[in-house]
């Protein structure tokens, strides 16, 4: 595999300054650890796997997530969807993304029947581990306290950047 360029400083600054994330020290440390240097010719060999939730996340910040997908995919990273929607919604969700001008996601992980009775954090945590997802953007089910606790107890807080959904901000 050929080396992949690090995210540009402008892309990194855009993510760091414009995404409403919680005060997760681990998430901020991780983001700071991948900050590119101003004038570096070094390359990064790790291909990142980045996922995002749809409701309360991607659909609330269309411009940001479109820029994120285009920027990281253009540098060879895998960017896809990890959602609480049923896996049977894949075609419908992808059609909606195309209609909104998004690039094709590299993967789509929708909840299977096995996980339907459980809080979505169980499914998402399992998928983060199973698919080696480095970063996941999620609104924690609009800030639902049970989801926040589950992500933490399942050991995924360092992989997830919490996005404050518009619904959460207006309550």
N, C-alpha and C positions, 0 to 999 in steps of 0.2 A: 504494500500500500504506500502510495506517495504521501509525503508529509502534507499536512493541512495547515494553512495559514491560521494564526491566532485570530480571534475576533478583532476587528480594528478598534482602535481607541475610541473612535466616534460611536461605534455600535455599543461598546461596553458602557460608555458614558450615558448613552440614551437609555439603556436598560437600567443602569444604576440610579439615574435621576428621575425617570418617568414612571417606573413601576411602583405601585403602592404595595410594598411588602411589609410584613410584620417586623418586629424587632428581633427576629431570630439571629442570634449571634453567630451560630454555625453557618447559616445561609449567607450572611454578610461576609464572614471570613472566607468562605468559598469563593464568592464573587470577587473579593479583593485579591484572592490568590491567582485568579486567571486574568487579572487586569494586564493588558498588553503595555509594554513600554512605549514611550513616545516614538523613538526612532530605532526600532529593532528589526533586524532581518531574520531573526530566529523563527523557526517554524515549530508547530506543535504536531505531534504524531497521533495524539488521541482524538478519535472521532467521538464527539459528544452525542448522546442520545437525549433529546429534549422533548418533553411532552407538555400538553396543556389541556386543561379542562375546557368545556364549551360554555355551559350556562354559568353566568356570573363571572366569567373570566374572559375567554376569547371574545364572546359575543358582547361583552361590556366594553372592551378596549380593542375594537377592530383594527384601528390604524397601528397601534403599538404591536399587536401580535402578527399582523401582516408584515410589518417591517422586520420583526424578529425572525419569522419563518424564512423570508426571502434572504436575509443577511446570513443566517446560519446555514441554510441549505446551499447557498452559493459558495460556501467555504467547505462543503463536503460533509457537514454534520447531518445527523438524522433528526428530523423534527416531525412530530406527529401528534395524534389526539389520544388522550386517555380520559375517558368520560364515564359518567354514571349512566349515560343513555344505554339502552339495551343494544347488544351487538347487532340486532336486527335493524337498527336505525342507520347503519353505516352508509348505505347508498344515499338515503335522504340527507344525512348530515354532510356528506361530501358534496352533494349537489348544491346545498345551501352555501357551503364554503366557496365553491366555484362561482356561484352567483354573486357573492360578495367580493370576488376578485382575488381570492387566496390561491396560492400555489397548491398543488396536490400534496397532501401530507404523505410522509414516508411510511407511516403506519397508522392504524386505527384500532384502538382497544376499547371496545364497548362491553358493558357488564353482561355476563352470562347468567343463565337461569340459576345456577348454583349460588350466585351472590345476591340475587334479587331480594331475599328477605333480610339481608344485612345492610348496615350502614355502608355507603359507598367507599368509605375509607378502607374497609377490609379489602375490597376488590383492587382499589388503586394501590395500596401498599403491596399487595401480592404482585401486581403487574410491575411496579417499580423494581422489585427484587428480581422477578423472573426475566424481565427484558433488559436489565442493567441500565435503567434510566438514571441519568446523571442529574437532571434538573426536571422538576415538574412544577408547573404554575397552576395554582388552584385557589378557589375562594373558600374552601373548607365548608361547602354546602351553605353559602351565604353567612359564614361565621357561626354555624351551629356548634354550640358548646360540646356536644357529644363527638362531633367530627374532629374538632380541635384536639380533644383528649385522646381519641383513637389514633390519629396520626402520630401523636407524641408517644403513646404507649406501644405502638407498633414499630417504633424506631425510625420513622420516616421524616421527622422534622428537619433534618439537615439536607434533605433532597428537595424540599418543597419551598417555593417562594409563594408566600400567601398574598393573594390579590384581594383587595377590598372591592367587592361588587357594588354596583350602583345601588342595588336594593339595600345592602348593608349600610351604605353611607347615608341613605335618606331616612333610615329608621330612627 
